[in-house]
Structures are given as structure tokens and as C-alpha cells.
Amino acid sequence: MLFPALKWIKFLRNYGPLPTNRNLFDEHVDAALRHAKVQPIRLPAPYLAKILDLIESGSLSSLLIVGTAGDGKTFHCRHVWLHLGGTSEEWASESTIKCLKLPDGRSIVFVKDLSELNEQDGTNIIDGLEKSVLCGDDNVLYVIATNHGQILGRLRHRENDPTRPSTLHLHIQNAFLQNDLEHERLKIFDLSRSVHRQSFYEVLTAVVEHPEWVKCESCEIHTGERVCPISENRTRILGLTDGEQFRHRLGDLIEIASLNGSHLPIRDLLALTANMLLGHPHAKEGLMTCNDIPLIQRDGKVGLGSVYRNVFASNLKSGRSAHRAASLPVFRVLSSFGIGFETTNGVDGILVYGPDDTRLRDDFESLVGNDRVYGATPEYLAYQRQYLEGDENARLDDGADPFLAQLIDQRQRLFFFLPKDSYHKYPYWELTAFRFAGDYLTLLECIVPGEHRRLVDDRTRSLLVKGLNRTMTGMLLDNPDAVFIANSGGFTQSKISVLCDILVPSRYDKDRGTGMSIRWDQNTQSPCLFISVGGGKKGEVCFELSPIRFEFLCRVAEGALPSSFSNECFEDLLAFKARLLRQSELVQLQRISHSEEDDDEENFGEHIGVTLSFIEIESSGHGFLKQISVRNSQ
């Protein structure tokens, strides 16, 4: 049997989570392309055009391309080299340091990876970089690929040498923390800040729309009733049947992971894409080639190659393959959503009882029955029938019911398959550990700078306020319109705080200069809660609102105990509360200071007193302040 796309599939397979996935390393790609005789995958290079413009304009001294492993540092370097006239053969040579002469007479030195240089070569490169940046030498321009720690480590070593001091260390360190603090003669491109939802879409598009796929059209293993799982997975990723819902929902997961602090480099996104297309537990090392398809079709195991399972590396759940899946951050991050293990009564109702329950039959047909490849497969229907009939003979050797594994697969599929307009009936985010992720993404749409900004809806704001109040007071307050900033009245670590220092509105009041606002923070590139206790922005305290913190506040607002959901989030909120109390104290001291200046000196000090504001709760859950004044006469 001939497989016209075999070389392409084997080439793509080497991008997957294999022990020998050399294609994921840019320095090996050229050799792999020559061997496979296929066109390269055109991966995103977000800064390439800007780098070339700066070099060709003559306005640039030197530049650093920084990022974590797999972000595409060497990839960017290589493409700049080729664009400026360098050859692929010279780039592939063993030397890490390359030199090129520009038409304007300047020389440009490329460092493919700073970490590969020995101490002497590294010292020479740092000497040249310092001369270029700090001494105004425009004859030699440096393009250096490095991770953050490597360049800082080499500069710090220089900084600690009293005979060779360097001020460049501080400039670069500040630039890593904040973009606009870089040295005027040194441009830094930080690839670790560029990988997000759009980067993922670009990787997907580069792979599934690659011209080599046209060869699959003449392959006999995907004709008639024969289903090739590789072609089927590609069709679903392309979005030809669901209007790109699968890719958008997977993009939501990538976005949430990114805002939770999980950086997923391009290398990981490539491995994920290859695994989604080629994953199958019965293939060698869990990844298919064309040669595996006939046997998989013969055994009726096409369903195990489902793209919905492969997203979570279900094809790599045994033996050494499981270790490989766990070693890649992208699979650890996606597995952390718990998709397949979290569920709702409604979803499990149609999966278990759908065919037999007249109230659920239509939903079963539209959501499960219509998908004969990965939904209502003969294997799934057989296990479902055995489960309902209580067939003990159907259990596995270890006593497990195989239908339960089928349920996991179907929940994973439904997360991507459930239509948005049925959310009121089947809320797909409740199939994850982030039940309020949909609200979080809607919040982002409201506050991220752009054309579609709008006000945050009242329901989301109310949930955040209730979560804040219940966490900071330890009381079941239901007030949606005010934030109680309270303390326990002592130095204990009491979780119940009944003394209110200050009450601020849930919306920012410009006239009073107090209140809460939800805004996009350009520095952290994340949504933040800003609470001002007085004095406008001078009295403002910021709290970064990551997806996990948002989930925490919403869960607490619905009745979860703070420490039972996440101790880490609970401690973060208590630290935020401490900063608010401190800021409140500073504002009050300023007011007293101004009051003392305005007081008549004769009357000053006649009465010393304090007013305490205790938080009381009505039967409805609405909190109010009960004030008690304590005053001593002098």
C-alpha cells in the first residue's frame, strides 16, 4: 500500500513528544528538511520584521533576543542571518559565533546561543557588546540569542570583578522588568512575553494548512467508509465542521494558562499540535504514521485517536510515554483544568441515559449520536449498554469498569463540542476546574484596550465584591455595592474581622476619590483590581486578578470557605487586605495632620476619643456599620 504523505507525516511526527524530537530544536531543522524533502513549517516570528527594520535603518547599536527554552530565539537569529545574506550551510556549521559584513560597511556578529560559549568566548562577546552599547562603537553590531539568566549571570560576574566594572547589567535587568527602561543603544526582544493565544493560532495554522497535506487527498486509507484518524483530526482542527469552535475553545485554555503564569513556548505548542494530529495509544511511542492506520482501522480503534483525547495527552498515559507527557509543561497545564474528570449532572445524564430517556434522546443524538467517529462509536455504545445492564463480566482485570474511561473521553469531547448557545443548559466551563472561566474571559473583553471595550457587567462585579468581603471579614456578607476593609482589632491572626476601618464603594467615585475599579494593567499585562481608600490614585492599592484568583473570589461569593479552595489565594487576599489597611492608616494620618493644623490651639487636646465601626449583618445577609464612640475628657 502506498502512502503519498508518508514522508510529511514522519517529519511532523518528530515535532511531537518523542525522545528523539530533534525537529523541535531549530539547529536540526535544516537537516531534517533535506532528509524528508518537504517544505518547512512557517512558524510565527513576531519580532522578525521589526528586527530587520532596525538593522537596515542603521539606527541600531546591538540587540538581544531573549526568552526561555523553545521560545524561538535561535529561529529568529537564523532568519535574520538568512535575510541579510548569510547561507544555510554556514549557519549549520559547528561554530556558535557567526560574522557577516553588511553593505554599509558595518560587521554584524551573531551568537546562536550564549549558553553554548566557553568562558573565554563569552568574555569576548560581552566585551564587544559593552563596547558597542556603552562606548558608542557603531562598527560592529551584535545579535545575541540568550535566556534571561545567562546574560545576567555573565554580566554579574563582570560586575563583581573590580578591575572590569559593568553598568550594562543594571540596564538589562531593568529592561527585563519593564520594557521602557532599556538602554537607548540596546534593543531587547523578549520572546517569553509574546507567546499567547494568537501565537498558538499561528502555530496551528502553519501545521494544518501546510501544503504537504494535499498529498493525503489521493490516499486510499481515507476513502469510502474508511476513516483515517489523522485526516479526521486535521479536519476538526481546521474547523470545517464547527466554525472553528474547537480551536477557539482550546485558545481559551491557552489564554487562561498564560494569565495564570504558565509560559508555553512555541516548542511546546508545536509538540501539542503534532500530538493532537497523530496521537494514538496503540501506535509506537503513542504517535501514528501512515503505516499504523490500516491496522487501527481493522481493529476498530479509530476512536482512540480522537483529537479531543490527544489534547490532554491521553495517548501517552502508560509506561515511558506517561513520563514524556508529564515532562512537557503544555500537557501538565492542560491536564490541570481537570477536563474529563469534572462534570455536571446534565452532561452525565445524556452520556449515560441519553438513548433510553425520551427527555434526553434529542440532546443525545445532536451532541453524541451525530458524531460516529469520536462520539457514539460502536465501542462506546456497547460499553454503555453493559454498564446499564450491570454486566460484571465486562469489567477489566483490575475490576475497573471500561465505561468510566469512555465517560472521561466523552466529557473531554463535549467540552469542545457543546455549542455556545446551549450554555444555559450545558455549561461547558463546569466541565473544568475553572467554572467561572467564561466570566473571566468576558471580563477581559471588557477591559483589554481595543475597539470593543465596555463596562464590566454588574453580576461579575457583584461576585468579586462579595468574594472580597467574605474573605476580608470572614463573615457571610452579601453587599454588592460596598467593600468592607476590616480588621480584628488586635495583632492576632484571627480570620474573623468585625472592625471596619473604611467602607469604599464598589464603583470608583471620582468626587470622593475612593472606590473599586477593574482595569487592564499595562505593566503586568493582566487585569487588576484597584481599590482606592482615599486621595484618588495616590491612595490606590492594586491586586492582580489572575484566573485562579478570580475563580477563588467567585467560589467564595457562592459559599465556598476561603481556605478550603486555595490556601495560596487566601493568603494572597489577606496580604492585599494588609496593604489596604496600611494605606487606609496613612490616609487617616494625613487627614488628622491637616485637621490639627486647622484646629484652634486652645481647643486642641481637650477631648481625646475614638469611634469604632462594627460590622453587623441583617438576616438577609446585608451588612451595615454600627458605630460606638469612646471618648475621654481631659
C-alpha positions in Angstrom: 0.0 0.0 0.0 1.3 3.4 -1.0 1.1 6.4 1.4 1.7 9.6 -0.6 2.0 11.8 2.5 4.2 9.3 4.5 7.4 11.5 4.5 5.5 14.5 5.6 3.8 12.6 8.5 7.1 11.2 9.6 8.6 14.7 9.5 5.7 16.1 11.5 5.9 13.2 14.0 9.3 14.3 15.0 7.8 17.6 16.4 5.7 15.5 18.8 6.6 14.4 22.4 9.2 11.8 21.4 12.5 11.1 23.0 14.1 11.9 19.6 12.1 15.0 18.7 15.1 16.8 17.1 12.8 18.9 14.9 11.8 20.9 17.9 15.4 22.3 18.0 16.0 24.9 15.3 19.6 23.8 14.8 18.4 20.4 13.5 15.5 21.5 11.2 17.5 22.1 8.0 19.0 18.6 8.1 15.6 17.1 8.7 14.1 19.0 5.8 16.8 17.9 3.4 16.2 14.3 4.5 12.4 14.4 4.3 12.4 16.5 1.1 9.3 18.5 2.4 8.7 22.2 2.7 9.4 23.8 6.1 6.7 24.7 8.6 6.5 28.5 8.6 6.3 29.3 12.3 5.4 32.7 13.7 8.3 35.1 14.2 6.6 38.0 15.9 9.7 40.3 16.1 11.4 39.4 12.8 10.2 42.3 10.7 10.9 44.8 13.5 14.5 43.4 14.0 15.2 43.6 10.3 13.8 47.2 10.0 16.0 48.3 12.9 19.2 46.7 11.4 18.6 48.0 7.9 17.8 51.5 9.1 21.3 51.8 10.7 19.7 53.2 13.9 20.5 50.2 16.0 23.6 49.5 18.0 23.1 46.0 19.2 20.2 43.7 20.2 19.4 40.8 22.5 16.8 38.1 21.5 15.9 36.6 24.9 13.4 34.0 26.1 13.1 30.6 27.7 13.9 27.3 26.0 11.8 26.8 23.0 10.6 30.4 22.5 12.3 30.6 19.1 15.5 32.6 19.9 17.7 30.7 17.5 14.8 30.6 15.0 14.7 34.4 14.9 18.5 34.6 14.8 18.7 32.2 11.8 16.1 34.1 9.8 17.8 37.4 10.4 21.0 35.8 9.2 19.5 34.4 6.1 17.7 37.6 5.2 20.9 39.6 5.5 22.7 37.3 3.0 24.1 34.5 5.2 23.9 31.0 3.9 22.2 27.9 5.4 25.4 25.9 5.1 27.4 28.4 7.1 24.7 28.7 9.8 24.6 24.9 10.2 28.4 24.8 10.8 29.6 24.0 14.3 30.6 27.5 15.3 28.2 29.2 17.6 29.5 32.7 16.7 28.9 33.9 13.1 30.0 37.1 11.5 28.5 38.9 8.5 29.5 42.0 6.6 26.7 44.5 5.9 26.6 46.6 2.7 27.1 49.8 4.7 30.5 48.5 5.9 29.4 47.5 9.4 30.0 44.0 10.7 27.3 42.0 12.5 28.2 39.3 15.0 25.6 36.6 15.6 25.6 34.4 18.7 23.3 31.4 18.2 23.1 30.7 21.9 25.1 32.5 24.6 24.9 29.5 26.9 27.0 27.4 24.5 30.0 29.7 24.7 33.0 28.8 26.9 34.3 31.3 29.4 36.8 33.0 27.0 34.4 33.3 24.1 31.7 34.5 26.4 34.0 37.2 27.8 35.0 38.3 24.3 31.3 38.7 23.3 30.4 40.6 26.4 33.4 42.9 25.9 32.2 43.6 22.4 28.6 44.1 23.5 29.7 46.6 26.1 31.9 48.5 23.7 29.1 48.7 21.2 26.5 49.8 23.7 28.4 51.8 26.3 31.3 53.2 24.2 29.3 54.2 21.1 31.2 51.8 18.7 29.0 51.5 15.6 31.4 49.5 13.5 30.2 46.1 15.0 26.6 45.2 15.7 25.8 42.3 18.0 22.7 40.0 17.7 22.8 37.6 20.7 20.3 34.8 21.5 20.2 34.1 25.2 18.0 33.3 28.1 17.5 35.9 30.9 19.7 34.2 33.5 22.6 33.5 31.1 23.2 37.2 30.1 22.6 38.5 33.6 24.9 35.9 35.0 27.8 36.8 32.7 27.3 40.5 33.3 27.1 40.0 37.1 30.3 38.1 37.0 31.9 41.1 35.2 30.2 43.4 37.7 31.8 41.6 40.6 35.2 41.9 39.1 36.5 45.3 40.4 39.0 45.5 37.5 36.3 45.3 34.9 33.1 47.0 36.1 29.9 46.9 34.0 26.9 49.2 34.2 25.2 47.2 31.4 23.9 44.6 33.9 21.6 47.1 35.6 20.2 48.4 32.3 19.4 44.9 31.1 17.9 43.8 34.4 15.6 46.8 34.5 14.6 46.2 30.9 13.6 42.6 31.7 11.3 44.0 34.4 9.9 46.9 32.4 10.0 47.4 28.6 10.6 51.1 28.6 13.7 51.0 30.8 16.1 49.6 28.2 19.3 51.4 27.2 18.9 53.7 24.2 21.7 51.8 22.3 20.5 48.3 23.1 17.2 46.8 21.9 15.8 43.8 23.7 13.2 41.5 22.2 11.8 39.3 24.9 10.1 36.3 23.2 8.7 35.0 26.6 6.3 37.9 26.5 5.0 37.2 23.0 3.5 33.7 23.3 -0.2 33.8 23.8 -3.5 32.8 22.1 -2.6 34.4 18.8 0.8 32.6 18.7 -1.0 29.3 19.3 -3.4 30.0 16.4 -0.4 30.8 14.1 1.3 27.5 15.0 -1.9 25.6 14.4 -2.4 27.3 11.0 1.2 26.7 10.0 0.9 23.0 10.6 -2.7 22.1 9.5 -2.6 24.3 6.4 0.8 23.1 5.3 0.9 22.4 1.5 2.1 18.8 2.1 -1.4 17.8 3.3 -2.7 17.9 -0.3 -1.0 14.5 -0.8 -3.5 13.0 1.6 -6.3 13.6 -0.9 -5.1 10.7 -3.1 -4.5 8.3 -0.2 -6.7 5.1 -0.3 -6.8 4.7 3.5 -9.2 7.7 3.7 -11.8 6.7 1.0 -15.3 5.5 1.2 -16.3 4.5 4.7 -12.7 4.2 5.9 -11.7 6.9 8.3 -8.1 8.0 8.7 -7.8 9.5 12.3 -5.0 11.8 11.1 -7.1 13.4 8.4 -10.2 13.4 10.7 -8.2 15.3 13.4 -6.9 17.8 10.8 -10.5 18.4 9.6 -11.7 19.2 13.1 -8.7 21.5 13.9 -9.4 23.3 10.7 -12.9 24.0 11.9 -14.6 22.9 8.8 -17.5 21.3 10.7 -17.8 23.5 13.8 -16.9 27.0 12.6 -13.5 26.9 14.4 -15.1 26.4 17.8 -12.6 23.7 18.7 -9.6 26.0 18.1 -11.2 28.9 19.8 -12.0 26.9 22.9 -8.5 25.5 23.0 -7.3 29.0 22.6 -9.3 30.0 25.7 -7.4 27.3 27.7 -4.1 28.7 26.4 -5.1 32.2 27.3 -6.2 31.3 30.9 -3.0 29.3 31.4 -0.9 32.2 30.2 -2.6 34.7 32.6 -2.1 32.2 35.4 1.6 32.5 34.9 2.2 29.4 32.8 4.5 30.2 29.9 4.1 27.9 26.9 6.9 28.3 24.4 6.5 27.8 20.7 8.3 24.4 21.0 5.6 23.2 23.4 2.8 24.4 21.1 4.3 22.6 18.2 4.5 19.4 20.3 0.9 19.8 21.3 -0.2 20.3 17.7 1.7 17.2 16.4 0.2 15.2 19.3 -3.3 16.3 18.6 -3.0 15.2 14.9 -1.0 12.0 15.4 -1.8 10.7 18.9 -3.0 7.1 19.3 -2.2 4.8 22.3 -1.7 1.7 20.0 0.9 3.4 17.8 4.6 3.2 18.5 5.5 5.7 21.2 1.9 7.0 21.1 2.2 8.8 17.7 0.9 7.4 14.4 2.4 7.3 11.0 0.5 6.3 7.8 1.7 2.7 8.2 -0.3 2.4 11.5 -3.7 3.4 10.0 -4.7 0.1 8.3 -4.2 -1.9 11.5 -6.1 0.7 13.6 -9.0 0.6 11.1 -9.1 -3.2 11.1 -9.2 -3.4 14.9 -12.0 -0.7 15.1 -9.8 1.6 17.3 -10.1 4.8 15.3 -11.9 6.5 18.2 -8.8 6.2 20.4 -7.0 8.6 18.0 -9.5 11.4 18.9 -8.1 14.9 18.8 -10.1 15.6 21.9 -8.2 12.9 23.9 -4.9 13.9 22.4 -5.2 17.5 23.6 -4.7 16.1 27.1 -2.1 13.5 26.1 -4.4 10.6 26.8 -2.4 8.7 24.1 0.6 8.9 26.4 -0.8 7.6 29.7 1.2 4.4 30.1 4.9 3.4 30.6 7.6 5.7 29.4 5.2 7.7 27.4 3.5 8.9 30.5 6.8 10.3 31.8 7.3 12.2 28.5 3.8 13.7 28.7 4.4 14.8 32.3 7.7 16.4 31.3 6.2 18.8 28.9 4.7 21.9 30.5 1.9 22.2 27.9 0.4 18.9 28.9 0.8 19.5 32.6 -1.0 22.8 32.2 -3.9 21.5 30.1 -4.3 18.5 32.5 -4.6 20.9 35.4 -8.0 22.0 34.1 -9.4 18.6 35.1 -11.4 18.3 31.8 -12.8 14.8 31.7 -12.8 14.4 35.5 -15.0 17.3 36.3 -18.6 17.0 35.2 -22.2 18.1 35.7 -25.4 16.0 36.2 -26.8 17.3 32.9 -23.8 16.1 30.9 -23.5 12.7 32.6 -27.3 12.3 32.2 -27.1 12.4 28.4 -23.9 10.4 28.2 -25.3 7.6 30.4 -29.1 7.6 29.9 -29.5 9.6 26.7 -30.6 6.8 24.3 -33.2 5.4 26.7 -34.6 8.6 28.2 -37.2 10.3 26.0 -36.4 13.7 27.6 -32.7 13.4 26.7 -32.8 11.5 23.4 -32.8 14.5 21.2 -29.8 16.1 23.0 -28.0 12.7 22.9 -28.5 12.5 19.1 -27.3 16.0 18.5 -24.3 16.0 20.9 -23.2 12.4 20.8 -25.1 10.3 18.3 -24.3 12.5 15.3 -20.6 12.0 15.8 -20.0 8.5 14.7 -16.2 8.8 14.6 -15.4 10.0 18.2 -18.9 10.2 19.8 -21.4 7.3 19.5 -18.8 4.7 18.4 -19.8 1.0 18.4 -17.4 0.5 21.3 -18.9 3.4 23.4 -22.5 2.2 22.8 -21.5 -1.4 23.7 -19.9 -0.4 27.0 -22.8 1.9 27.8 -25.3 -0.9 27.3 -23.2 -3.3 29.5 -22.9 -0.6 32.2 -26.7 0.0 32.3 -27.4 -3.7 32.4 -24.8 -4.3 35.2 -22.8 -6.8 33.3 -20.0 -7.7 35.7 -18.3 -9.8 33.0 -17.5 -6.6 31.2 -15.1 -5.4 33.9 -11.4 -5.2 33.3 -8.9 -7.5 35.1 -8.3 -4.9 37.8 -12.1 -4.6 38.4 -12.5 -1.2 36.7 -15.5 -0.5 34.5 -14.3 0.4 31.0 -17.4 2.6 30.5 -16.0 5.0 33.1 -12.9 5.6 30.8 -15.3 6.2 27.9 -17.1 8.8 30.0 -13.8 10.7 30.5 -13.2 10.7 26.7 -16.8 11.9 26.0 -16.6 14.7 28.6 -13.4 15.9 27.0 -15.0 15.8 23.6 -18.1 17.7 24.8 -16.0 20.5 26.3 -15.0 21.4 22.8 -18.2 20.2 21.1 -21.0 21.8 23.2 -22.4 24.8 21.3 -22.2 28.2 23.0 -25.9 28.9 22.6 -26.7 25.8 24.8 -24.6 27.2 27.7 -27.7 27.8 29.9 -28.5 24.1 29.7 -25.0 22.5 29.4 -22.4 25.0 30.8 -19.2 23.6 29.3 -16.9 25.5 31.7 -18.4 23.5 34.5 -16.6 20.5 32.9 -13.4 22.1 34.1 -11.8 23.2 37.4 -12.4 26.8 36.4 -16.2 27.1 36.5 -16.1 30.9 36.2 -13.6 30.9 33.3 -16.3 32.1 30.9 -17.0 35.1 33.1 -13.2 35.8 33.3 -12.8 35.8 29.5 -15.9 38.1 29.2 -14.2 40.4 31.8 -11.1 40.5 29.6 -13.1 41.5 26.6 -14.5 44.5 28.6 -11.2 45.9 29.9 -8.4 44.9 27.4 -7.5 48.0 25.3 -9.2 47.9 21.9 -12.3 48.8 20.0 -14.7 46.6 21.9 -14.2 47.8 25.5 -17.3 48.1 27.6 -18.4 48.3 31.2 -17.9 45.2 33.4 -21.3 43.7 33.9 -23.0 44.0 37.3 -23.1 40.3 38.0 -19.3 39.9 37.7 -18.6 43.0 39.8 -21.1 41.8 42.4 -19.4 38.4 42.6 -16.0 40.0 43.1 -17.2 42.3 45.8 -19.0 39.5 47.7 -15.8 37.4 47.5 -13.7 40.2 48.7 -16.0 41.0 51.6 -16.3 37.4 52.8 -12.6 36.8 52.6 -11.5 40.0 54.3 -14.1 39.9 57.1 -14.7 36.1 57.5 -18.5 36.9 57.5 -21.2 35.9 55.1 -21.8 39.4 53.7 -23.9 39.8 50.6 -23.4 43.5 49.9 -22.8 44.1 46.2 -22.3 47.8 46.4 -19.5 48.3 49.1 -16.2 46.8 50.1 -15.6 46.4 53.8 -11.9 46.8 54.7 -11.9 45.4 58.2 -9.5 44.2 60.9 -9.8 42.0 64.0 -8.9 44.8 66.5 -5.7 43.2 67.6 -2.5 41.6 66.5 -3.9 38.1 66.3 -4.2 36.1 63.1 -8.0 35.9 63.5 -9.9 35.0 60.3 -12.9 37.0 61.6 -12.6 40.7 61.3 -15.6 42.8 62.7 -14.0 46.2 63.0 -14.3 48.2 59.7 -11.5 50.6 59.1 -13.1 52.1 56.0 -16.0 51.4 53.7 -15.5 52.0 50.0 -18.0 51.9 47.1 -17.8 49.0 44.6 -17.5 51.6 41.8 -14.9 54.3 41.7 -16.2 57.7 42.9 -14.2 60.4 41.3 -15.6 63.1 43.6 -14.6 61.3 46.8 -11.5 59.7 45.3 -12.5 56.3 46.7 -13.9 53.0 45.4 -13.1 49.9 43.4 -12.2 49.7 39.7 -11.2 46.8 37.4 -8.6 47.8 34.8 -6.0 46.3 32.5 -2.5 46.9 33.8 0.0 47.6 31.0 3.0 46.7 33.1 1.8 43.3 34.2 -0.3 42.7 31.1 -3.1 41.4 33.2 -6.5 42.5 34.7 -6.2 44.1 38.1 -8.5 45.2 41.0 -7.7 48.7 42.1 -9.2 49.9 45.4 -8.6 53.5 46.5 -9.2 54.2 50.2 -8.9 58.0 49.6 -7.0 60.6 47.7 -7.6 59.1 44.3 -4.8 57.2 42.7 -2.4 58.1 45.5 -4.4 56.0 47.9 -4.8 53.1 45.4 -3.8 49.5 46.1 -3.5 47.1 43.2 -4.4 43.3 43.2 -3.5 41.3 40.1 -6.6 39.4 39.1 -5.3 36.1 37.7 -7.8 33.4 36.6 -7.2 31.4 39.7 -7.8 34.4 42.0 -10.9 35.3 40.0 -12.1 31.7 40.5 -11.3 31.9 44.2 -13.3 35.1 44.7 -16.3 33.8 42.7 -16.4 30.5 44.5 -16.2 32.2 47.9 -19.0 34.5 46.8 -21.1 31.4 46.1 -20.4 30.0 49.6 -17.1 28.1 49.5 -14.9 28.5 52.5 -11.8 30.6 51.6 -9.2 28.2 52.9 -10.9 25.1 51.5 -10.5 26.2 47.9 -6.9 27.5 47.8 -4.7 28.4 50.8 -2.4 30.3 48.4 -5.2 32.5 47.1 -6.4 33.0 50.6 -3.0 34.2 51.8 -2.7 36.5 48.7 -6.1 38.1 49.6 -5.0 38.6 53.3 -1.8 40.2 52.1 -3.9 42.5 49.9 -6.1 43.3 52.9 -3.0 44.2 54.9 -1.8 46.6 52.3 -5.3 48.2 52.2 -5.3 48.6 55.9 -1.9 50.2 55.8 -2.9 52.6 53.1 -6.1 53.4 55.0 -4.0 54.2 58.1 -1.7 56.5 56.0 -4.7 58.4 54.6 -6.3 58.8 58.0 -3.0 60.1 59.5 -2.8 62.7 56.7 -6.4 63.8 57.5 -5.6 64.1 61.2 -2.4 66.0 60.4 -4.4 68.5 58.3 -7.1 68.7 61.0 -4.5 69.5 63.7 -3.1 72.3 61.5 -6.6 73.8 61.2 -7.6 73.4 64.9 -7.5 76.2 67.3 -4.5 75.6 69.6 -6.6 76.5 72.7 -9.2 73.7 72.0 -6.7 71.2 70.7 -6.4 68.2 73.1 -9.5 68.9 75.2 -11.1 65.7 74.2 -9.4 62.5 73.0 -11.7 59.8 71.7 -12.2 57.2 69.1 -15.2 55.9 67.1 -15.3 52.2 66.4 -17.3 50.8 63.4 -18.6 47.3 64.0 -19.9 45.2 61.1 -23.4 43.9 61.8 -25.4 41.5 59.5 -29.1 41.5 58.9 -31.0 38.3 58.4 -30.9 39.0 54.6 -27.1 38.9 54.6 -26.8 42.6 54.1 -24.0 44.1 56.3 -24.1 47.6 57.9 -21.9 49.5 60.3 -22.8 50.1 63.9 -20.7 52.9 65.3 -19.7 53.1 69.0 -17.8 56.2 70.3 -15.4 56.0 73.1 -14.3 59.4 74.5 -12.1 60.5 77.4 -12.3 64.1 78.8 -9.1 65.8 79.8 
